């Protein structure tokens, strides 16, 4: 059986956002144990010109929900980028997962060729559905997850590859 657009997107997003949530729980416990103000980690960056942890999580959320909505042909939920605590970031992840789980396989069937246009201030990108998912969304999603992981690891959180990957799906 060929891999479906649903299988290549929704379960991947949900699993990886769950792994990110677990990492954030560890980060919150780490901050408390080490007497580090949580805002220090939430606002931490890998480099001065990179976005902070909070933004990495917001963008991962936006990438997943935007993809699911565009491929399903439904409205993209809008969340303000105002999260400034671990609890608020966890809430955003949870809201994103609830939205993703509201999308069923039938809504993504046939989206391989669905035209997707992304408009940015200085450019417009056009894709077919499968090219959008596989060549744009998944690399972007993993970039921001990896950057969030790296920010926390760089700040001393004892996490490893298995935290990033999580438990294999059943």
C-alpha positions in Angstrom: 0.0 0.0 0.0 1.5 3.4 -0.9 2.2 6.0 1.8 -0.7 8.5 2.0 -0.5 12.2 2.5 -2.2 11.7 5.8 0.3 9.1 7.0 3.2 11.3 5.9 1.9 14.3 7.8 -0.6 14.2 10.7 0.8 11.2 12.7 4.4 12.7 12.1 3.4 16.1 13.4 1.4 14.7 16.4 4.3 12.4 17.4 7.0 15.0 17.1 5.0 17.7 18.9 4.4 15.2 21.7 8.2 14.6 21.9 8.7 18.4 22.0 6.2 18.6 24.8 8.0 16.0 26.8 11.3 17.8 26.2 9.7 21.1 27.5 8.5 19.3 30.6 12.1 18.2 31.2 13.3 21.8 30.6 10.8 23.2 33.1 11.9 20.7 35.7 15.6 21.5 34.9 15.0 25.2 35.3 13.3 24.6 38.7 16.0 22.3 40.0 18.8 24.6 38.9 17.0 27.8 40.1 17.1 29.2 36.5 14.3 31.6 35.7 12.1 29.8 33.1 12.2 33.0 31.0 15.9 32.5 30.5 15.3 29.2 28.7 12.1 30.3 26.9 14.1 33.3 25.5 17.4 31.5 24.9 18.9 31.5 21.4 21.7 29.5 19.7 23.1 32.7 18.1 22.2 36.4 18.5 20.6 36.5 15.1 18.5 33.4 15.6 15.0 33.3 17.0 14.5 32.2 20.6 13.1 28.9 21.9 9.5 30.3 22.1 9.6 31.3 18.4 11.0 27.9 17.4 8.0 26.3 19.0 5.5 28.8 17.6 6.9 28.2 14.1 6.8 24.4 14.4 3.2 24.7 15.5 2.4 27.1 12.7 4.1 24.9 10.1 2.2 21.7 11.2 -1.3 23.4 11.5 -0.8 25.4 8.3 0.2 22.3 6.3 -2.7 20.2 7.6 -5.2 23.0 6.9 -3.9 23.8 3.5 -3.8 20.2 2.4 -7.3 19.6 3.8 -8.7 22.7 2.3 -9.9 24.2 5.7 -9.2 27.4 7.5 -5.9 27.6 9.3 -6.4 28.3 13.0 -4.7 31.5 14.1 -2.8 31.6 17.4 -1.1 34.8 18.6 2.6 34.4 19.1 2.5 35.6 22.7 3.7 32.6 24.7 6.3 33.5 27.3 6.3 30.6 29.7 6.6 26.8 29.5 2.9 26.5 30.4 1.8 28.7 27.5 4.1 26.9 25.1 2.6 23.6 26.3 -0.8 25.0 25.8 0.1 26.0 22.2 1.4 22.5 21.4 -1.7 20.9 22.9 -4.0 23.2 20.8 -2.1 22.4 17.7 -2.3 18.6 18.4 -6.1 18.9 19.0 -6.4 20.7 15.6 -4.2 18.1 13.8 -6.3 15.3 15.3 -9.4 16.9 14.0 -8.2 16.3 10.4 -9.0 12.8 9.1 -7.4 10.8 6.3 -10.3 11.4 4.0 -9.7 15.2 4.1 -6.1 14.7 2.8 -6.9 12.0 0.2 -6.1 13.4 -3.2 -4.2 16.4 -1.9 -1.0 15.3 -3.6 -1.7 17.7 -6.5 -3.6 20.4 -4.6 -2.1 23.8 -5.6 -0.6 25.5 -2.6 0.5 29.1 -2.7 2.5 30.8 0.1 2.8 34.6 -0.1 5.6 36.3 1.7 6.5 40.0 1.6 9.2 39.6 -1.1 8.1 36.4 -2.8 5.4 33.9 -3.6 6.0 30.1 -3.6 3.8 27.7 -5.5 3.7 24.0 -4.9 1.7 20.9 -5.6 0.5 19.2 -2.3 3.1 16.4 -2.2 6.0 18.8 -3.1 4.7 21.2 -0.4 4.6 18.5 2.3 7.8 16.6 1.5 10.0 19.4 0.1 9.0 22.4 2.2 6.9 21.6 5.3 8.7 18.6 6.7 12.2 20.1 6.4 10.9 23.4 7.9 9.1 21.5 10.7 12.2 19.5 11.6 14.5 22.5 11.4 12.5 24.3 14.1 12.1 21.2 16.3 15.8 20.5 16.0 16.7 24.1 16.8 14.4 24.0 19.9 16.2 20.8 21.0 19.6 22.4 20.3 18.8 25.5 22.3 17.8 23.5 25.3 20.7 21.1 25.0 23.1 24.0 24.6 21.8 25.4 27.9 22.6 22.3 29.8 19.4 20.2 29.6 20.3 16.6 29.8 18.5 15.3 26.7 19.6 13.1 23.8 18.6 11.7 20.5 16.0 9.4 22.1 14.2 12.4 23.6 14.0 14.0 20.2 12.9 10.8 18.5 10.6 9.6 21.3 9.2 6.1 21.6 8.7 4.4 18.2 5.1 4.3 17.1 3.2 1.0 17.9 
